Amino acid sequence: MRIRILLISLIFLYNFNIQGQNLTSDSMVIKSRDSLAYILENQKLEVQFQPIELINRDFTSDWHLADSSQWMIKPFRQMGFIQTNNFGSPLQANRDQLELVGHLDEGFHNTDFFHQRADRLFKIKTNKAYSELNVDQGLFPGRSQTSLIDNLTVYTLLSVPFRKSFHFNFYYNRINHQGIYANNQNYISTLGSSLHWENPNGKQKLAINLASNTDKLQYNWGISDSTSLDDPRYNLRETIEVRSRSSNSRLKNGQIGAVYSIKLSSFNEFIEPAIKMDAYYHYNTISYTDANPRSILNQYGPSFYQDSAVIHRYFSNHGLWSSAEIQIFNHSLFNLSGILKYDYNKVFFDSTVHNQIHFIKSGLNLVSNYSNFKLNVQFYQINQNHHSGYSLNSRLSYLLKDSSSFSINYLQESKLPSLLEQTLLVNKRIIWQNYFNNSIHKEFTISYLTTGQTWPSLNVRFAQIDQFIYLDKTLNFIQSPNTINQLHLKAQWNFKYKFITSQHILNCHILKPDPTGWTGLYSYHDLIFKLKFFGRYSKIQFGPNIQIFKLDNKLGFHPLFGQYFKSDESNNKKIRTILGANVGLILNEFRINLNFDQIESFWTDRMDLWVKNYPIYDFGIRLGIQWKLLN
């Protein structure tokens, strides 16, 4: 498998001499100082090319141009999110609202950050074959026997045009990190593809979409004794005793289906009806197995003291996703559409116990534009068998003259409990059966987004949550009787002066009361110097970076549930830092980066613990390569 992905990537880069039909009119041919024109500038040559075009996930909006000098692949950066220690480890998705819930909430979102979903694939349209490759490999010299190929991350993208206005997009991403501790490997792969078409006037669009995701995760439940980190006998971290060598989980999910949209003849300047319909077959299977749980039954919790031989959990869901959206009014000042979703889910909590769940979501979407103001109001009613909820989301934004924007947003939601929060079966035995009420979320958000350097982009969210559901220290889901107040602050500032660039990121959570242990602060800061290298067409960059974080409470992680919880330990050290450095070479469409992580492990053997029993890794080196081809 390790060789296979490298071969696939090489094939993508080698066999892209596919010529396609010109798919845009002459009026869309633009002149640009792209990288090739920049190289040939001294020869007074201009390069003409047809642009890359993107479309939003909803597949109903118009195409918009993308800068061909930028990268389409945006690797996920696991910075500031709660996780254990290895790259690709499950994230605490609930705290930062990373879950993508538009269907039945099964309760498993901790690896959604890497997954593709067929109904949310971006569409790309190019006039020639276009591809990108991003490869990142890492090792931990002196602390681990793993090699570069054992800690691999790959992102690939391919867009190919065909005749008759057909386009094919392909995405394949993969994390395969063995890590430095025993039984701690994370393997996550995701594949997405789309064959899409539109007629010459753009009034009809059709796409056939596919997504497939696979997770294979090992769990060691953390190291047994943190004093081993100081013992020279355990310089190789694989030799440190871990709590489990027999726990792992497997996840396989995906969707396949089609989406079709059509713009009908307009009656007048306000009434321009349009219809979008889609249907997908979806499936999701999750299994967890511990073949030798005897030594850590107390870690599983009191409900599992009788399961000394084996612990096995199985969950699956398959069925149909479908939706229809009708746009009635479509004007530059006013847009109104209605949507109806129906999902059929056949859920198995083990191999025998199953339930049929009908998920119906209906609502309205209103968009109004006036001058530089834009108002968007969405209301949805949700029915799930005999339970119901709703969501009201309103957003007012204002576009400033410098292309920055200011917005305020109000969200009120009656959120249905997830399946995991309601029911859990393990070893064909009911562990819990909860009958929770809906949790009520009220959120007010102020945002300022800018591409300039004078002020940082800022997002401030105030939330009030009633009847909040969370996993507590007793390893059971409970519903809080208290109202929880949350402040979430996110900021980012990108600074550039001549050959110096600097990036600063802040992510801060404050909860009162805080039964979850989410309160904490994280920030990232770097200082990068960019200099010309071998002439004017290549650059070298280098500089240090630092991550600063503070958590008031040490969190625990329960692999069987896939959930984080507030442990019985507090953090003694208030502020923690992780030092790093970067050296990179930029050769137009080819980039190579060398990253040095956790530099402070040179003067300390005891790395800090963000999550209980999971020490942050020692010094590591990551080699990254980015390559772009446009034929």
FIMIVEX-128736 format. One line per 4 residues: number of its first residue (from 1); their letters; for each residue x, y, z of C-alpha. Coordinates in Angstrom, 1 decimal. Layout:
BEGIN
NUM) A) X:Y:Z  ...
***
This chain:
BEGIN
1) MRIR) 0.0:0.0:0.0  2.9:2.4:0.7  4.3:2.0:-2.7  0.8:2.1:-4.3
5) ILLI) 0.1:5.7:-3.4  3.5:6.8:-4.6  2.9:5.1:-8.0  -0.5:6.6:-8.3
9) SLIF) 0.9:10.1:-7.6  3.7:9.6:-10.2  1.2:8.4:-12.8  -1.0:11.5:-12.2
13) LYNF) 2.0:13.7:-12.7  3.4:11.8:-15.7  0.3:11.1:-17.8  -1.4:14.5:-17.9
17) NIQG) -0.9:15.2:-21.6  -4.6:15.0:-22.3  -5.9:17.7:-24.6  -9.4:19.0:-24.1
21) QNLT) -11.8:21.1:-26.0  -11.7:24.9:-25.4  -14.5:25.2:-22.9  -14.8:28.9:-22.5
25) SDSM) -15.5:31.7:-25.1  -12.8:34.0:-26.4  -14.2:36.7:-24.1  -13.1:34.7:-21.1
29) VIKS) -9.5:34.4:-22.3  -7.5:36.6:-20.1  -3.9:37.9:-20.0  -2.1:37.2:-16.8
33) RDSL) 1.4:37.5:-15.2  1.3:33.8:-14.1  4.5:32.0:-13.2  5.5:31.2:-16.8
37) AYIL) 5.0:34.8:-17.9  7.1:35.9:-15.0  9.9:33.6:-16.1  9.8:35.0:-19.6
41) ENQK) 9.3:38.6:-18.7  12.8:39.7:-19.8  12.0:38.2:-23.3  8.9:40.5:-23.6
45) LEVQ) 6.6:37.5:-24.1  3.0:37.4:-22.9  1.2:34.2:-22.1  -2.5:33.8:-22.8
49) FQPI) -4.4:31.1:-21.0  -7.9:30.2:-20.1  -8.6:30.4:-16.3  -9.4:27.8:-13.7
53) ELIN) -13.0:28.1:-12.6  -14.6:27.0:-9.4  -18.1:26.4:-8.3  -19.5:26.3:-4.8
57) RDFT) -20.7:23.0:-3.2  -24.3:23.8:-3.8  -23.9:23.4:-7.6  -26.4:26.1:-8.3
61) SDWH) -24.3:29.3:-8.2  -22.3:30.7:-11.1  -18.7:29.8:-11.8  -16.1:32.1:-10.5
65) LADS) -12.5:32.5:-11.6  -9.5:31.3:-9.5  -6.0:32.6:-9.6  -3.9:30.0:-11.3
69) SQWM) -0.8:31.1:-9.4  -2.5:29.9:-6.2  -2.9:26.4:-5.0  -6.3:24.6:-5.1
73) IKPF) -5.2:22.1:-2.4  -5.5:23.5:1.1  -4.0:20.9:3.5  -5.7:20.8:6.9
77) RQMG) -3.6:22.2:9.6  -4.1:20.5:13.0  -3.2:23.6:15.0  -5.2:24.7:18.0
81) FIQT) -7.5:21.7:18.1  -7.7:19.2:21.0  -6.2:15.8:20.0  -4.1:13.1:21.5
85) NNFG) -0.6:13.2:20.0  -0.1:11.5:16.6  -1.0:13.3:13.4  -4.4:12.3:12.2
89) SPLQ) -5.7:11.5:15.7  -9.4:12.2:16.3  -10.1:15.8:17.1  -12.4:17.3:19.7
93) ANRD) -14.8:18.4:16.9  -17.6:19.5:19.1  -15.7:22.3:20.8  -14.7:24.1:17.6
97) QLEL) -18.0:23.1:15.8  -16.1:21.1:13.1  -18.8:18.5:12.6  -20.7:18.8:9.3
101) VGHL) -24.2:17.8:10.3  -26.8:18.2:7.5  -28.3:14.8:7.9  -28.9:12.3:10.7
105) DEGF) -26.4:13.0:13.5  -24.7:9.7:14.3  -22.3:11.3:16.8  -19.0:10.5:15.0
109) HNTD) -17.3:13.6:13.8  -13.7:13.4:15.1  -12.2:12.5:11.7  -14.6:14.5:9.5
113) FFHQ) -11.8:17.1:9.1  -10.2:14.8:6.5  -13.2:13.2:4.9  -14.9:13.9:1.6
117) RADR) -18.7:14.0:1.2  -20.3:13.5:-2.2  -22.9:16.2:-1.7  -20.2:18.7:-0.7
121) LFKI) -17.5:18.3:-3.4  -16.1:21.4:-5.0  -16.3:21.4:-8.8  -13.4:22.6:-10.9
125) KTNK) -13.5:23.5:-14.6  -10.3:23.9:-16.6  -9.5:24.2:-20.3  -6.6:21.8:-20.0
129) AYSE) -5.6:19.0:-17.7  -4.6:20.3:-14.3  -3.1:18.5:-11.3  -1.5:19.2:-7.9
133) LNVD) 0.4:17.0:-5.6  1.3:17.7:-1.9  3.4:15.1:-0.1  4.6:15.4:3.5
137) QGLF) 6.8:12.9:5.3  8.2:12.9:8.8  10.7:11.1:11.1  11.9:11.5:14.7
141) PGRS) 15.7:11.0:14.8  17.0:9.5:18.0  13.6:8.9:19.4  12.0:6.5:17.0
145) QTSL) 12.9:3.7:14.5  10.2:4.8:12.0  11.3:6.1:8.6  10.0:8.9:6.4
149) IDNL) 7.6:6.5:4.6  6.1:5.5:7.9  4.8:9.0:8.6  3.2:10.1:5.3
153) TVYT) 0.5:12.6:4.3  -0.6:12.9:0.6  -3.0:15.3:-1.1  -3.7:14.9:-4.8
157) LLSV) -6.0:16.8:-7.2  -6.8:16.2:-10.9  -9.1:18.1:-13.3  -9.5:16.9:-16.9
161) PFRK) -11.8:18.4:-19.5  -13.5:16.4:-22.2  -15.6:17.1:-25.2  -19.3:18.3:-25.0
165) SFHF) -18.6:20.4:-21.9  -17.8:17.4:-19.6  -15.3:17.7:-16.8  -13.8:15.1:-14.5
169) NFYY) -12.5:16.0:-11.0  -10.6:13.5:-8.8  -9.3:14.0:-5.2  -7.3:11.5:-3.2
173) NRIN) -5.9:12.4:0.3  -4.2:10.1:2.8  -2.7:10.2:6.3  -0.6:7.2:7.3
177) HQGI) 1.3:8.0:10.5  2.8:5.3:12.6  4.0:7.7:15.2  6.6:7.0:17.8
181) YANN) 4.7:5.1:20.5  3.5:1.5:20.2  0.0:0.7:18.8  -0.6:4.3:17.8
185) QNYI) -0.9:4.3:14.0  -3.4:6.5:12.2  -4.4:5.6:8.7  -7.1:7.8:7.1
189) STLG) -7.8:7.9:3.4  -10.4:9.7:1.4  -11.3:9.6:-2.3  -13.7:11.9:-4.1
193) SSLH) -14.6:12.2:-7.8  -17.1:14.1:-9.9  -18.1:13.9:-13.5  -20.0:17.1:-14.2
197) WENP) -21.6:18.8:-17.3  -23.5:21.9:-18.2  -25.1:23.0:-21.4  -23.7:25.9:-23.4
201) NGKQ) -26.0:28.6:-21.9  -25.4:27.4:-18.4  -29.0:26.7:-17.6  -28.7:23.0:-17.0
205) KLAI) -26.1:21.3:-14.9  -25.6:17.6:-14.1  -23.0:15.9:-11.8  -22.3:12.4:-10.8
209) NLAS) -20.4:12.4:-7.5  -18.6:9.7:-5.5  -16.9:9.9:-2.1  -15.3:7.1:-0.1
213) NTDK) -13.6:7.4:3.3  -11.6:4.8:5.3  -10.2:5.1:8.8  -8.0:2.5:10.5
217) LQYN) -6.9:3.7:13.9  -4.9:2.0:16.6  -5.4:3.0:20.3  -2.8:2.5:23.0
221) WGIS) -4.8:4.4:25.6  -1.7:6.4:26.4  1.6:5.5:28.1  1.5:3.7:31.4
225) DSTS) 4.0:5.8:33.4  5.1:9.3:32.5  8.4:8.9:34.4  9.6:6.7:31.6
229) LDDP) 10.0:9.8:29.5  13.0:10.8:31.7  14.6:7.3:31.8  17.5:6.9:29.3
233) RYNL) 16.5:3.3:28.8  13.4:4.5:27.0  15.1:6.9:24.5  13.3:4.9:21.8
237) RETI) 9.7:5.8:22.5  8.5:2.5:21.0  9.9:0.7:24.1  7.8:2.7:26.6
241) EVRS) 5.0:0.6:28.0  1.6:1.6:26.8  -1.8:0.7:28.4  -3.1:-1.3:25.4
245) RSSN) -1.6:-3.1:22.4  -4.9:-4.7:21.3  -7.3:-1.8:20.6  -8.3:-0.6:17.2
249) SRLK) -11.2:0.8:15.2  -12.3:0.6:11.6  -14.6:3.1:9.8  -15.8:3.0:6.3
253) NGQI) -18.3:5.4:4.8  -19.2:7.0:1.5  -21.9:8.2:-0.9  -22.6:7.9:-4.6
257) GAVY) -25.3:9.8:-6.4  -26.2:12.6:-8.8  -27.3:16.2:-8.7  -29.2:18.1:-11.4
261) SIKL) -30.2:21.7:-11.6  -32.1:23.7:-14.2  -33.0:27.4:-14.6  -36.5:27.8:-16.1
265) SSFN) -37.8:30.6:-18.3  -38.2:33.8:-16.3  -41.6:35.5:-16.0  -40.2:38.9:-15.2
269) EFIE) -37.1:40.4:-13.6  -38.1:39.1:-10.2  -39.5:35.6:-10.9  -36.8:33.4:-12.3
273) PAIK) -37.5:29.9:-11.1  -34.8:27.3:-10.8  -34.9:23.7:-9.5  -32.1:21.5:-8.0
277) MDAY) -32.6:17.9:-7.2  -30.1:15.3:-5.8  -30.1:11.7:-4.6  -27.3:9.7:-3.0
281) YHYN) -26.9:6.2:-1.6  -25.0:6.5:1.7  -23.3:4.0:4.0  -21.4:4.2:7.2
285) TISY) -19.9:1.3:9.2  -17.9:1.6:12.4  -16.4:-1.2:14.5  -14.2:-1.2:17.6
289) TDAN) -12.3:-4.2:18.9  -10.1:-4.8:21.9  -9.0:-8.5:22.0  -7.4:-8.2:25.4
293) PRSI) -9.1:-5.6:27.6  -8.4:-7.2:31.0  -5.6:-4.9:32.1  -7.5:-1.6:31.4
297) LNQY) -11.1:-2.4:32.3  -11.0:0.4:34.9  -10.2:2.8:32.0  -13.3:1.6:30.1
301) GPSF) -15.5:2.4:33.1  -17.8:0.4:35.5  -20.1:-0.7:32.7  -17.4:-2.9:31.3
305) YQDS) -16.0:-4.8:34.4  -17.6:-8.0:33.2  -16.0:-7.8:29.7  -12.5:-9.2:30.4
309) AVIH) -12.3:-11.5:27.3  -13.1:-9.1:24.5  -14.8:-5.8:23.9  -16.5:-5.4:20.5
313) RYFS) -18.7:-2.6:19.2  -20.4:-2.5:15.8  -22.5:0.3:14.2  -23.8:0.7:10.7
317) NHGL) -26.1:3.0:8.8  -27.1:2.9:5.1  -29.9:4.3:3.1  -30.9:7.3:0.9
321) WSSA) -30.2:11.0:0.9  -32.4:13.1:-1.3  -33.4:16.7:-1.6  -35.2:19.2:-3.8
325) EIQI) -34.7:22.9:-3.8  -36.9:25.4:-5.6  -35.8:29.0:-6.3  -38.7:31.2:-7.0
329) FNHS) -37.5:34.8:-6.8  -34.1:35.6:-8.2  -33.1:39.2:-8.5  -30.0:41.2:-7.7
333) LFNL) -31.9:42.7:-4.7  -33.9:39.7:-3.6  -33.6:35.9:-3.7  -36.0:33.4:-2.1
337) SGIL) -35.8:29.6:-2.2  -37.4:26.6:-0.4  -35.8:23.3:0.3  -37.0:19.8:1.3
341) KYDY) -34.7:17.0:2.3  -35.7:13.4:3.0  -33.2:10.8:4.3  -33.9:7.2:4.9
345) NKVF) -31.6:5.5:7.4  -31.4:1.9:8.3  -29.3:1.8:11.5  -27.7:-1.3:13.1
349) FDST) -26.5:-0.9:16.7  -25.0:-4.4:16.4  -25.5:-7.3:14.0  -29.1:-7.8:15.1
353) VHNQ) -30.6:-4.7:16.7  -31.7:-2.2:14.1  -34.0:0.8:13.6  -35.4:2.7:10.6
357) IHFI) -35.0:6.4:11.0  -36.7:9.0:8.7  -35.0:12.3:8.7  -37.0:15.2:7.1
361) KSGL) -35.6:18.8:6.8  -37.6:21.6:5.3  -37.1:25.3:5.2  -36.7:28.6:3.5
365) NLVS) -33.6:30.6:2.5  -33.8:34.4:1.9  -31.0:36.5:0.5  -31.3:40.3:0.1
369) NYSN) -28.7:42.7:-1.3  -28.7:46.4:-1.1  -25.6:48.5:-2.0  -22.8:46.9:0.0
373) FKLN) -25.1:45.2:2.5  -26.2:41.6:2.3  -28.8:39.9:4.5  -29.2:36.1:4.6
377) VQFY) -31.9:34.4:6.7  -32.4:30.6:6.9  -35.0:28.7:8.7  -35.2:24.9:8.9
381) QINQ) -37.6:22.5:10.6  -36.3:19.1:11.3  -38.3:15.9:12.0  -36.7:12.7:13.0
385) NHHS) -39.2:9.9:13.6  -41.2:11.2:16.6  -38.7:14.0:17.5  -38.4:17.5:16.0
389) GYSL) -36.0:20.5:16.1  -35.4:23.7:14.3  -32.7:26.1:13.2  -32.9:29.9:12.6
393) NSRL) -29.8:31.6:11.2  -29.6:35.2:10.2  -26.5:37.0:8.9  -26.0:40.7:8.0
397) SYLL) -22.7:41.6:6.2  -21.2:44.8:4.9  -18.5:44.9:2.2  -16.0:47.6:2.8
401) KDSS) -14.1:49.5:0.1  -10.8:47.7:0.7  -12.5:44.3:0.0  -12.7:43.5:3.7
405) SFSI) -16.1:42.7:5.3  -17.9:43.1:8.6  -20.8:40.8:9.6  -23.0:40.0:12.5
409) NYLQ) -24.7:36.6:12.9  -27.5:35.3:15.1  -28.2:31.6:15.4  -30.9:29.9:17.5
413) ESKL) -31.1:26.1:17.3  -33.1:23.3:19.0  -30.6:20.5:18.5  -31.6:16.9:18.5
417) PSLL) -29.3:14.5:20.5  -27.0:12.3:18.4  -27.5:8.6:18.2  -24.3:8.0:20.2
421) EQTL) -25.7:10.2:23.0  -28.9:8.3:23.0  -27.9:4.6:22.6  -24.8:2.5:22.9
425) LVNK) -24.5:-1.2:22.5  -21.3:-3.1:23.2  -20.9:-6.9:23.2  -24.6:-7.1:22.2
429) RIIW) -25.5:-5.5:25.5  -27.1:-2.1:26.1  -24.6:0.2:27.9  -26.9:3.2:28.0
433) QNYF) -30.3:4.2:26.7  -30.8:7.9:27.3  -33.9:10.0:26.7  -32.5:13.5:26.4
437) NNSI) -34.3:16.7:25.6  -33.1:18.9:22.8  -30.3:21.2:23.7  -31.0:24.9:23.0
441) HKEF) -28.2:26.9:21.4  -28.3:30.7:21.1  -25.3:32.3:19.5  -24.3:35.8:18.5
445) TISY) -21.2:36.3:16.3  -19.3:39.4:15.2  -16.8:38.9:12.4  -14.3:41.1:10.6
449) LTTG) -12.6:39.5:7.6  -9.7:41.2:5.8  -7.0:40.4:3.3  -5.0:43.5:4.3
453) QTWP) -2.2:43.9:6.8  -3.3:46.8:9.0  -5.9:44.9:11.1  -6.3:41.2:11.9
457) SLNV) -9.3:39.1:10.8  -11.5:38.6:13.9  -14.3:36.4:14.9  -16.0:36.7:18.3
461) RFAQ) -18.8:34.3:19.2  -21.0:34.5:22.3  -23.1:31.4:23.0  -25.6:30.4:25.6
465) IDQF) -26.5:26.7:25.8  -29.3:25.2:27.8  -29.6:21.4:28.5  -26.1:20.8:27.1
469) IYLD) -25.2:17.1:26.6  -21.6:16.0:27.3  -19.5:13.1:28.5  -18.5:13.5:32.2
473) KTLN) -15.9:11.9:34.5  -18.1:8.9:35.2  -17.8:8.1:31.4  -21.6:8.6:30.8
477) FIQS) -23.4:11.2:28.8  -25.4:13.6:31.0  -27.5:16.6:30.3  -26.4:19.7:32.2
481) PNTI) -29.1:21.4:34.4  -27.2:24.7:34.2  -27.0:27.2:31.4  -23.5:27.2:29.9
485) NQLH) -22.1:30.5:28.7  -19.3:30.3:26.1  -17.0:32.9:24.6  -15.0:31.8:21.5
489) LKAQ) -12.5:34.2:20.1  -10.6:33.6:16.8  -8.1:36.0:15.2  -5.6:35.9:12.4
493) WNFK) -3.1:38.5:11.3  -0.8:38.2:8.2  1.9:40.8:8.0  4.3:41.4:5.1
497) YKFI) 7.1:44.0:4.8  9.6:43.7:1.9  11.2:40.2:2.4  9.7:39.6:5.8
501) TSQH) 6.3:37.9:6.4  4.7:36.9:9.7  1.5:35.1:10.6  -0.3:35.1:14.0
505) ILNC) -3.3:32.9:14.9  -5.3:33.0:18.1  -8.0:30.5:19.2  -9.5:31.0:22.7
509) HILK) -12.4:29.3:24.5  -13.9:30.4:27.8  -16.9:28.5:29.3  -18.7:29.3:32.6
513) PDPT) -19.5:26.9:34.1  -17.2:24.4:32.3  -18.1:20.8:32.9  -16.4:19.8:29.6
517) GWTG) -12.9:21.1:30.3  -12.9:23.1:27.0  -11.6:26.4:28.4  -8.2:27.1:26.9
521) LYSY) -6.1:29.3:24.8  -3.9:28.6:21.7  -1.8:30.8:19.6  0.7:30.4:16.7
525) HDLI) 3.3:32.9:15.6  6.0:32.8:13.0  8.6:35.1:11.3  9.6:34.1:7.8
529) FKLK) 12.4:35.6:5.7  12.0:35.3:1.9  15.1:35.9:-0.3  15.9:35.5:-3.9
533) FFGR) 17.9:32.3:-4.7  19.7:31.4:-7.9  18.4:34.5:-9.7  15.1:36.2:-9.7
537) YSKI) 12.8:33.2:-10.4  13.3:31.2:-7.3  13.2:32.0:-3.6  14.4:30.6:-0.3
541) QFGP) 12.5:31.1:2.9  13.4:30.4:6.5  12.3:31.3:10.0  11.2:30.2:13.5
545) NIQI) 7.7:29.6:14.8  6.2:29.1:18.2  2.9:27.6:19.5  1.6:28.7:22.8
549) FKLD) -1.3:27.0:24.6  -2.9:26.8:27.9  -5.7:24.5:29.1  -7.2:24.9:32.5
553) NKLG) -8.1:21.2:32.7  -6.3:18.1:31.5  -8.7:16.2:29.2  -9.1:12.5:28.9
557) FHPL) -9.8:10.5:25.7  -12.0:7.4:25.5  -11.3:5.5:22.3  -14.4:3.2:22.5
561) FGQY) -16.7:6.2:22.5  -14.4:8.4:20.4  -15.0:11.2:22.9  -13.0:13.6:25.0
565) FKSD) -14.0:14.4:28.6  -12.8:16.4:31.5  -10.4:14.2:33.5  -9.7:14.3:37.3
569) ESNN) -6.4:16.0:36.8  -5.7:19.7:36.5  -2.8:21.3:34.6  0.0:22.3:36.9
573) KKIR) 1.9:24.2:34.3  -0.1:27.2:33.1  1.4:28.0:29.8  3.1:25.6:27.4
577) TILG) 5.2:26.3:24.3  6.3:24.3:21.2  9.1:25.6:19.2  9.7:25.0:15.5
581) ANVG) 11.5:26.2:12.4  10.9:26.1:8.6  13.3:26.2:5.6  11.7:26.2:2.1
585) LILN) 12.7:26.5:-1.5  10.2:27.9:-4.1  10.8:27.2:-7.8  7.6:28.6:-9.3
589) EFRI) 5.3:25.6:-9.6  7.5:23.4:-7.4  8.1:23.9:-3.7  10.0:21.9:-1.1
593) NLNF) 9.8:22.6:2.7  11.8:21.3:5.6  10.1:21.7:9.0  11.7:21.2:12.4
597) DQIE) 9.1:20.4:15.1  9.3:20.3:18.9  12.8:21.7:19.1  12.6:22.2:22.8
601) SFWT) 12.9:18.4:23.3  16.7:19.0:22.9  16.9:20.4:26.4  14.0:18.5:28.1
605) DRMD) 13.1:14.8:28.0  9.7:15.3:29.6  7.4:16.7:26.9  4.1:18.2:28.1
609) LWVK) 0.8:16.4:28.0  -2.1:18.1:26.3  -4.4:15.1:26.9  -3.9:12.8:29.9
613) NYPI) -1.4:9.9:29.2  -0.6:11.3:25.7  2.8:13.2:25.7  3.5:15.6:22.9
617) YDFG) 6.0:14.1:20.5  9.7:14.7:20.7  11.9:16.5:18.0  10.7:15.7:14.5
621) IRLG) 11.6:16.6:10.9  9.1:16.8:8.2  9.9:17.0:4.5  7.2:18.5:2.3
625) IQWK) 6.9:18.7:-1.5  4.3:20.6:-3.6  4.0:20.2:-7.3  1.6:21.7:-9.8
629) LLN) 1.1:20.9:-13.5  -1.1:22.7:-16.0  -0.8:21.4:-19.5
***
